[in-house]
Amino acid sequence: MLEGQVTGTVWATKKSPALRGLTFLTVQVQGRALVCADCVGAGEGERVLVSTGGAARVAAGTDIPIDAAVVGILDQA
C-alpha cells in the first residue's frame, strides 16, 4: 500500500460499462499523480491509503479494469 493525498476528482462522461458507478480521484503519491477508484468516500485534501495492481481490483469488489484504488482514509500516520 501507498500513502497519498487526494488532490481532486476526475470526471468521465464516457467510460467502460464496467466502471459505471465508480468515483475516481486524483491522488498525489510519491511525487506523481495517480487516478484511483474511490472505495471509501475520500474527499479532496484527505490523506489516504492506495492499493495498486491486483489488490486494487480486489478492493473494488470485482474484477474490473482498475490499476489503483483508495482503500482507506488516514487519521494519523
N, C-alpha and C positions, 0 to 999 in steps of 0.2 A: 504494500500500500504506500501511497504517496501523500504528503501533506501539501495543501494548496489553498489559494484564496479565490473566491468567486469574484469575477470582475464584470460579469454581465450575462445577458440572456441572448440566446440565438433563436431567431425566428425563421422558419422554413415553411413557405406556403405549399410547396410540393416536396414530397418525400416518399420513400418506400412505404407501402401499406403496413409493413411490419413495425414501423416506427411511429405510427399514429398513437396519440395519447401520451407520448413521452415529452417531457420538457428537457430542453438542452441548455446548458450553461457554459460560459467560457470560464476556465479556471487557470490561474497562473500557478504553474508548478515548476520549480527549479529553473526559473528564468525563461520559461516558454509557456505559450498559451495552448491549452487543450480544450476541445469541445467534448463535454461529458454529458451523458444521460443523467438526469437527476432522479435518484431513487428515494430521496429522503425529504424533499421540500426545502432545500437550501435557498438562501437569498443572497443578493449582492453584498459583498463585503465580509461574508462569513468565512471562517477558516474551516476547511473540510478535509475529509479523507477520500482519496480517489483510488479505485481499483482499475487495473488495465488488463487487456487481453481477455482470456477465458474467464477470469474472475469477474470481470465487468459483466459479461453475459449472464453468469450465474446470479449476480446481484440483481440484475434486471428481471429475473424470474423466468426467463425463457431463452431460447436460442435465437436471439435477434441480432442483427448485424451492427453491434456497437463495439468500440475499442476501449472506451473509458467510461466509468460511472462514478458519480458521487455516492458514497455508501455511508457517510457519517458526517455529522456536524460537530466540530471540536469546541468544547467549553474551555479546556486548558490543554496545554502541551508542555 
